[in-house]
């Protein structure tokens, strides 16, 4: 027979502890659209996350040919995505 115990913890978050959040690509893209009125692709979000060392899982949607041209995120969109990452406390 299994028993359970309910426990209530009352605590104050410490300002010394940094808590990182995580946002889905959709949330980041929606935030950028709402805040800056510009659409950004998941590719651009991934490039900016990679730039800041946020580890991504392997992409299974790779180009079929080697040397395929991959568009790079324009600076104004990169800045907007970085602000979104700061907003979601990811950087």
MOHU-V780514 format. One record per residue. N is the residue number from 1. RES is the residue in three letters. OMEGA is omega in whole degrees, 0 to 359 (* if undefined). Layout:
N/RES/OMEGA ; N/RES/OMEGA
This chain:
1/UNK/183 ; 2/UNK/177 ; 3/UNK/176 ; 4/UNK/180 ; 5/UNK/175 ; 6/UNK/181 ; 7/UNK/177 ; 8/UNK/178 ; 9/UNK/178 ; 10/UNK/182 ; 11/UNK/175 ; 12/UNK/178 ; 13/UNK/180 ; 14/UNK/177 ; 15/UNK/180 ; 16/UNK/182 ; 17/UNK/179 ; 18/UNK/180 ; 19/UNK/177 ; 20/UNK/178 ; 21/UNK/178 ; 22/UNK/179 ; 23/UNK/177 ; 24/UNK/178 ; 25/UNK/181 ; 26/UNK/180 ; 27/UNK/179 ; 28/UNK/181 ; 29/UNK/179 ; 30/UNK/180 ; 31/UNK/179 ; 32/UNK/179 ; 33/UNK/182 ; 34/UNK/185 ; 35/UNK/187 ; 36/UNK/180 ; 37/UNK/179 ; 38/UNK/177 ; 39/UNK/176 ; 40/UNK/182 ; 41/UNK/176 ; 42/UNK/178 ; 43/UNK/180 ; 44/UNK/178 ; 45/UNK/180 ; 46/UNK/180 ; 47/UNK/180 ; 48/UNK/177 ; 49/UNK/179 ; 50/UNK/179 ; 51/UNK/182 ; 52/UNK/175 ; 53/UNK/177 ; 54/UNK/186 ; 55/UNK/179 ; 56/UNK/174 ; 57/UNK/182 ; 58/UNK/179 ; 59/UNK/180 ; 60/UNK/181 ; 61/UNK/185 ; 62/UNK/177 ; 63/UNK/183 ; 64/UNK/181 ; 65/UNK/177 ; 66/UNK/179 ; 67/UNK/179 ; 68/UNK/182 ; 69/UNK/178 ; 70/UNK/180 ; 71/UNK/179 ; 72/UNK/183 ; 73/UNK/177 ; 74/UNK/184 ; 75/UNK/182 ; 76/UNK/177 ; 77/UNK/177 ; 78/UNK/179 ; 79/UNK/179 ; 80/UNK/179 ; 81/UNK/177 ; 82/UNK/177 ; 83/UNK/177 ; 84/UNK/179 ; 85/UNK/175 ; 86/UNK/179 ; 87/UNK/181 ; 88/UNK/177 ; 89/UNK/177 ; 90/UNK/174 ; 91/UNK/*
